Amino acid sequence: MKKPVLGCIADDFTGATDLANNLVRSGMQVVQAIGVPDADLSADADAVVVALKSRTIPKSDAIAQSLAALRWLQRQGVQQIYFKYCSTFDSTAEGNIGPVTEALMDALADQDHSDFTIATPAFPDNNRSVVNGYLFVGNVLLNESGMQNHPLTPMTDPNLVRVLQSQCSRKVGLIDYKTVAQGETAIRQRIDTLRQDGVGVAIVDALSNDDLMRLAPALKDMPLITAGSGVAIGLAANFGLAPSPAASRLPTASGMKAVVSGSCSLATNKQVAYFKQAGLHAMAIDTQQLAGNPDGWGAVVEQALAWASPLLVEGPVLVYSTAQTDTVKATQSTLGVEATGALIEKTLSHIAAGLVKLGVRQLVIAGGETSGACVQSLHIDQLAIGPQIDPGVPWCHAVSDMAPEGLHLTLKSGNFGTDDFFVKAFGVLS
């Protein structure tokens, strides 16, 4: 059996498929595991991505889960580790990006060049660029992009050197766009200079895919890479691999279609609005009513499934808790941020499982936390990565005890996708 050369640890489920998507595009055959597997990998793969749900959990738990993933990946024989986080670098004030990065560095301390790594969420295909250490979402700074209102990880500082330094004991530096533009030799020289200055982690600027391709060769000997998914587009060449259509081939799709959306990002709000304006069937979950009666979540699930059941034969249906910022804050004021999030995730995940039991075999899930809860509810432990719908969002295929013949699903980060994503996604499969 072919052993994977690249082992990846992702801090949420949509981020994992985002990374896997870019690795597949670059020519790598990829398997995505949901959580740390109990057994060794049993399928051929160039890269394996372990999807955790660790972005917003307590720091100590995130570190423990990430180290468990590292140990499993090392047993599979991987040559390099990739810690993947969101392209909006979102985390709490205490972490978990910095603490997990340093824990992984410490665990790899016996390897050459383990005293240094890079960090960059740059993903130009999805309008994420880093300039002089500042993260831009489209043409605006991170803290003006809507991420300042994120219900779990609000981002109010776009300076990534400052953000990461607040989470790290190691010194954080910068490899700026002027250096990146000069290519591999200049980047390696800058890394050597930073090392001599005692820097352990460096934010890397990138404004284009060309920047990421210039960066990749300089990372070849680095035991640990930390980044969003963008850096992945250039890594396959480091292992002698090239793009191939075979890397993204999935079984033929069939069955009914549905969308479950829990993200409250600006992008997902637009996608919900487009779906409804297209005249397709959509049902909103009243989150304020749900928060006012937390024990009534089961009745909400039954109501949603009873609504969807006769409509599925007509085409895709959408069940969503997606809402504007004011509504989200009002809901959170009833139960608190964490309890509200957990209640909505539980409700939507049971709706997703119910839809699959009704015969849905093409399922779009929007939102990182929602995707994690839904995948767990569907009893899925491994995904094959298929064709891209939009940058960072591929179709996947999995086997579940609820769908033993197989299920196509996509796990969409809240911030990703064009306005028509929920409509066009099914066209990609057909």
C-alpha positions, 0 to 999 in steps of 0.5 A: 500500500502506498504510504502518505507523504503529507500528514495534515491536522485541521482544526475544523471539518470544513477547513479539512475539506478545504485543505484536501480540495487544494491538495487534490487540485495539485495532484495528490490522492487524499483521504480525510479522516473524521477525528483521530482514527482508531486503526491505521490507514487502509487506503492508498493516499499521498496525503491524509487529513485528520479533521478535528473540531478543535478551533473553539474548544479549550486550549488544553483540549485542542493541544491534546487532540492535535498531538494525538493526531500527530502521533497517528500521522507519524505512525502512518509514515508521513514526511511532513506535517501541515497544521491547517486553520481558517483563512480568516485566522479566527481564534480566541484571544488565548488561541488556539492557533498559537498554542497548537503550533508551539505544541506541535513544534515541541513534539517535533523537536528531534527533527532538523529545522524544527525550531522554525515554521511559517504561518499564513492564512493567505488564500488568493482564490478566496480573496484572502491576502496578507500584506505586511502582516495584515490580513485582507478579506477582499479589499478590506481589512479583516476587522472590517470584513464582518469577522469582527461580528463572528459569534464565537471568534470575533476578529478585531485586529488584522495584524497577524504578527500581533495576533499570533505573538499574543498567543505564542511564547516564541518570537513571531516575525514576518516574511514580507511580500517583497521577499516572497516575490524574489522566490525560493532563495530569498525566502530561505535567506530571510528564514535564516536571518529570522532564525538568527534573530531568535524568531520561531514563527513567521507570518508570510505575505502572499497576494497571489497564487504565484506567491504561494507557488514561490513559497512552496519550494522553500518549505520542502525541508520544514517538518511543520507547516502551519497555514490556511489551505492556500499553501497546499496548492504548491506542495505536491511538486515537493513530492514529485507529484503533478495535477491529475483528473484522476485525483478527484474522481468520485462515484456517480451521484444519485438520490435526493438533494438537500442543504443544511445551513448553520453559518451566520456569515455574510457569505452564507446569508447571501447564499440563503437569500439567493436560494429563496429568491430562486423559488426553491423550498426553504425553511428557517429554524427560529433560533430565538424560540429554540433558545427560549425552550431548549428542551423543545429541539426534538420537536423542531427536528420533527417539524423540519423533517415533516416539512421536507419529506413531501418536497424532496421529490421536487428538488433540493430543499434548504433548512437553515438557522442562518441569521443576521448579526442582531438576531444571533446576538439576541439568541445568544443573550438568552442562553449564552454563546456556547450553549446557544451554539451547541443547541443549534448544532444538535438540532441541525445535525439531527435534521441532517441525519433525518434527511439522509434517512428520508433518502437524501444522498446529495447533501450540502452543509454550511458552517464549520461547527455545523459541519462537524456536528452533522458529520458526527451525527451521520456516523461518518469516519472517512471522506474521499475528496472529489471535484471542486465546487468553488475555491476551498469547497469540494464534493466528497463521498462517504459511507455511513450506516444511514447510507451504506451505498454511499453519500455525496456531501460537501462541507462549506466554510461559512465564508466561502462560496459565491452567492449561488453556491447552494444552487450550483453545487448540485450541477457540479455532480450532475 
